[in-house]
Amino acid sequence: MPLADARRRPRGHRPHARSVPLLAAACALALALAGCAVGGGGAPEAPSRGDGAADIPDFSENRLQPLEGTGEPELPVTVDSVVLDPYRTSSDPLGYEQVEVDDVSRILPLTGSLAEIVFTLGLGDNVVGRDVAATFEEASGLPVISEGHEVSAESVLALEPTVILADTQTGPSEAVEQIQRSGVPVVIVEEAWSIDEMYPRFERVAEALGVPDDGAALSERTRAQMAEVREEADGSGDGPLVAFLYLRGTAGVYLLGGEGSGADAVLAETGARDAGVEMGLTTPFTPITTEALIAAQPDVLLVMTQGLESVGGVDGLVEIPGVAQTPAGAARAVVDFEDGVLLNFGPRTPQVVAALADELAAFQAEGEGR
């Protein structure tokens, strides 16, 4: 698949935090996100994040933070749904059609991010299946309806959903079309690749499920959490230079994130610099070349857990041409986040940013102390 057509493909794989060697001091807060696997010894207690710390829960059990006092769905509702067009380019405007939803007793979100929103809105008991990217504990017992993030129409329809939620990256398109022809209401919402884009996504999902007030409440709570994180994080832009690498070693896929990858938005919130952006990459993902990686000279490598495992861990990562010739590779300074969190742009994003900011700050302090 040409990169221009697959420019958003890595979105399907979303991580969870674990740091490697030099980030031990930050492991306590990162443990919330994924369980820190720093070589040798345990992590200290998580530092306090101020008076509002209770508003930003930890991820020690990879659980969600459902809203309290949610309302009963008011149905039926008629909502806008994106029309999937296989010939649409990224610069073309989206088209919409109206879909009526009259029953949310059996909800089937086709992405992990959408599942996280549904559960956080308090409707998790109504969810009947999950995508492989729904890695949080509450969804662990649900049947999986995808393989390699490709949705199976047969698996979806076998669960007899009363409403299906998808986004503009859900595929393959043939499967989505087959599901739509079945007559089950399918609501397709826009993707989110930045902090600002996630709030309308919350509200679109809530509207489709008949709980618009809860969607507004979730947006308000998440905005408040992000504001708290920003107060704690170093937003100066003087943080370490971080290269986001998308790795699928078994498929021979090695990409460097640039502008629009999603990682650039998360890194910006921490005050770190995105190596791909600073190199002037104008597409979200570009094949890694040895020369480009050496020229970038990142201080830290940010990867996804499954991607890191696919290349044989840190030992295998530093064998990729060019990696060992960077400060990050030489120091084995690697931060990985479990699939299901980093590029999710969902209700847990404030925790992601907080954990990553603390890890990068600890790495920077470690480097300056040498």
Secondary structure, 3 states (H helix, E strand, C coil): CCCCCCCCHHHHCCCCEEECHHHHHHHHHHHHHHCCCCCCCCCCCCCCCCCCHHHCCCCCCCCCCCCCCCCCCCCCEEEEEEECCCCCCCCCCCEEEEEEECCCCCEEECCHHHHHHHHHHHHHHHECCECCCCCCHHHCCCCECEECCEECHHHHHHCCCCEEEEECCCCCHHHHHHHHHCCCCEEEECCCCCHHHHHHHHHHHHHHCCCHHHHHHHHHHHHHHHHHHHHHCCCCCCCCEEEEEEEEHHHCEEEEECCCCCHHHHHHHHCCEEHHHHCCCCCCEEECCHHHHHHHCCCEEEEEHHHHHHCCHHHHHCCCCCCCCCHHHHHCCEEEECCCCCCCCCCCHHHHHHHHHHHHHHHHHHHHCC
